[in-house]
């Protein structure tokens, strides 16, 4: 990948301790890789202004449910943010600038906006990476309260989450404690980029998928699965040098991988 300014900014942002990563900026930096004229400061200012407006509307007694209600009223009722049910796999749903401009997105990008607003009004919340869906929740001990930003800030409890999973997977689901574990900024960015990766792969946009996989490797260097996937995409793009480099690294890390024999047969074709 020829690293452009967006990816340079992204790499610099994520090359630090997780609690130092600015989630909004990192999300906008990888968007800048797609939209070269993107003004990151403009969108940070929009998030700041949204939080300031919500701050003015907060009740004197700042109970968690009242704070979340204030966020929900402004974000979803007044501004009209919504989940994109019609075009869920539109790549624009995974770019924070587009989500802010269009006021529509997928669970994780809408959750990023929610988290960024909460951070700015000093209301501590974290992301929750449930299987197949993404929620946010307050951080206070055993709150048991979740917010579904994809569905206009619906307030949920654990049983509601289980019902949503049953509906999503169309089968009984056993509730696991891990479903509600908080995820950090690096994990959120990984999930957003992974969404884009599979959208581009399914659309046969191989060059774009290379860039996204390279972005994932900025988050998690030497991740064997991503090295393998990038190598295979390079192979499809008839770039054998890059393909073999990634695939050799993959086998060096996982010499006994289930697909090791297949990968070795590809490497045997190296000229």
Secondary structure, 3 states (H helix, E strand, C coil): CCCCHHHHHHHHHHCCCHHHCCHHHHHHHHHHHHCCCCCHHHHHHHHHHHHHHHHHHCCCCCCHHHHHHHHHHHHHHHCCCEECCCCCCCHHHHCHHHHHHHCEECHHHHHHHHHHHHHHCCCCEEEECCCCCCEEEECCCCCCCEEEHHHCCEEECHHHHHHHHHHHHCCCCCCCHHHHCEECHHHHHHHHHHHHHHHHHHCCCHHHHHHHHHHHHHHCCCCHHHHHHHHHHHHHCCCHHHHHHHHHHHHHHCCCCCCHHHHHHHHCCCC
